[in-house]
Structure formats: structure tokens, C-alpha cells
Amino acid sequence: MKTTNSSPVDDLGNLSDTPLGRVLAIIDLMADIGLISVADIVSMLKIPRATANRYLLTLDQFGLIQKSPYYGKYCFSEKAASLAHLILSSTAAYAPMRSLLTGLSRRIGESTNISVMSLGRVQFVATSETATRAQHIQAGMRVPLYTSAVGHVFLAHMKEQFVESYLKTGPWQPLSAYTITNPEDLKIKIEQVRKDGFAINNSGYLEGIIGAAVPILDPNGKILAALALYASSREKKPEEIRKLIPTMLVYANRIARTLRT
């Protein structure tokens, strides 16, 4: 995976020296590393401690962030996650995404979806169902990371420290007879996804459904969302699904361009 050496402040241009620019930089930093403290803001964004503390308290009062179980650390709130879902589902952003998603479904003949990671779960923000397939995934649904190909893609793009923290929450409850529930097995799966650049999961979330997912990346290799398909495991073998991955990667790049405009 690619990384970037630029700071969130650098990306904000002329806003970086304004209160709004600093708040946006804090939000961007939290999106990048997941959990932040006053010390993180001081060291990474060069914002004075008193100012950093005031900004965090303000974001907390507005309900956009909340204190995490980790001492002195803040994370995004449910309200912030809902706002992110609304932004991605808004008319301006949704229309080109939906068009590309529909085009992909027609081309490969399978149902597809786009998802984001929301509060430690996969949240589907757009779906395209093929006419001959029963509906299994709907926009707004959330599923645990360990259960699906999409979740495995998000885990593969997490920083190692957060992956290790997540693995400590297992073993998990199975949703089917094929759900990965053992942390060691999931770790092996994550390493394979990192190597391959995509994930395939057979019946992990729903028995009889095989899914595949690829990341939607920004120019620096940071994951923005994930693109996935799902099909009947009675109709499609893993080898057949694997052959569809190059087409999915092409569409993932096209969707990434729409998200950057």
C-alpha cells in the first residue's frame, strides 16, 4: 500500500492558517489515523496545545467526535458517520457513482455495491442489483468487518496497530458455517488480501453467496471506499469470480475519479 508524506495542513492550501483550516486539518488527521489526542494534534499539525484542546472540545460539543475507550483519544461519532453516508449518497456524488455501478453490473452480470467503513463496520452506500438476482445487500446496511470480502479489504488497508487491536476483539460470532471467526485465520486472510490487492469470500456473510471486493483508492493509495460484487456460489466458482477482478479494478479507478471531482 502507498503512503503519503504530506500533512493534512499542506493539503488545505491557504486555509491552513485559519481556524477553519485547522479544524479541517484535525478532521483529516482523524480520518487518516483513526484515533487522535491533543498530543497528536500538537506534534503532527503544530497547533498549540490550548488551541488543539479547544477545537476538540468544540467538535465534541457539536457531536462530531466522541471520547474513545483509549485514554485521551477521540474518535468520530455516529453523527459524523451518518453525515459521511449522506455526503456520499447526495445527488451530486451519487449520480456518477450509481451510473458506473449500474454499468459494472450489466457488464459482469452480477449485483454490485459500494461501501465505506463506518464505526468499525462496513456500511453500504450504493447498490446495483441485477434483474435476475435476489436482493441481499441494501444501501444503509452495516455488517461486521470480519464477515465479508469488503471488510477484509478495509482491514487490509488499516495501519498495523489498528489491525492488531481489531484482532484482539475475536473470536467472533459466526453468521454462517463459513464465517472466519478465529483471529489467526483472519490475520492470514488480511495478509493474503494485501498481497493480492483484492478479496474473495465464499459464504462468510451469507451462506450460498460468494463475494469479491477491491479498494477504491485516492492518488496516495489511501482507501476511500470499496467496490464489491456478490453472486450465487451455486452459479459462480471462486475461479470465475477471480476473472472478474480486472474489470472491477477498472471501475474502481473510474469511481475514484468521480469522488475526487
KAKA-V364793 format. One line per field, one symbol per residue. phi: phi as a letter, one per 20 degrees, with the letter a starting at -180 (. if undefined). burial: + if it has 9 or more other C-alpha atoms within 8 Angstrom, else -. Layout:
phi: ???
burial: ???
//
This chain:
phi: .eccefegfgfelfffedgfffffffffffffdncccgfffffedleggfffffffffffffnecbfefegmddcfefffffffffffefgfefgfffffffffgffemcfcbdcceclmcecedbcceffedffcdcgnfccfffecffffffffdffgffffffffeefdffebfdffdegffffffffffffenbcccdmfecfnddccbcfddegenefeacdccbbfffdcegfffgfeggfffffffffgfffee
burial: -------++--+--++----+++-++-+++----++++-+++--+-+-+--++-++--++--++++-+----+++++--++---+--++---++-+++-+++-+++---++++++++---++++++++++-------++---+++++++++++++++-----+---+--+---+++-++++++-+++-+++-++---++++++++-++++++++++++--+++++++++++++--+-+--+--++--++-++++++-+---
//
